[in-house]
Amino acid sequence: MEHCRNTSRRESLLKPKAVVILSGGLDSTTCMGIAKTQGYEVHALTFNYGQRHQIELQKAKQVAEHYQAADHRVVKLDFLKQIGGSALTDMDLTVPTTGVGEDIPVTYVPGRNFMFLSMAASYAEVIGATAIFMGVNALDYSGYPDCRPEFIHAVQEALRVGTKAGVEGHPIAVETPLLHWTKAEIIKKGMELEVPYHLTTSCYLGEEEACGECDSCRLRLKGFAEAGYTDPVLYKKH
Ligand SMILES: [Zn+2]
């Protein structure tokens, strides 16, 4: 037992560290699988921002345990709930079930990914992580501006000039491996890496059984169908 602990301590000294922004959803869990496969010691970071789908937090915990994360921090971020302005944080707004259109949907949370990345960067600097993994996706992304490559590149640049790590010549890398993949491609990769999709949740309504009708459920179901797999989570209807 003692020997095992020493071995694992030695191993952890050799591994680069990564902060993985983990929501407990399909994309961030796939990202976690990719970071592990790439040999990182993973430090999971989850945000409790008053999201309607609080069940995410339990799922994130299970995913972090599954991947034996070196650490899992759940950050309480009340501000996004206080200001509202999104159907995910304001219970008076309705989650749309009409499918993805041209406009930015009401499920967009103002500034969310900007805040998440900046907090992940703070954490990465403190623990000496060389990368931040985030499961943003620019194709099947529901139309959120903070899921686009332009935004990710801009954040990368901000971290290069605005952090100690960046100024000292080793900026923290923002890794977004899913950025240009379709949902089906993400799922295919995840199945290959044995990502525990049964532990994940995607439904915006946040109940144990997914609704099967919100935009997030639709994207997920379409992805599994196109990838040729059956989604292991339960649905009320689809
Ligand atoms: Zn749903």
Residues whose N, C-alpha, C, O or C-beta is under 5 A from the ligand:
A	BS01	ZN	C203 Y204 L205 A210 C211 G212 E213 C214 C217
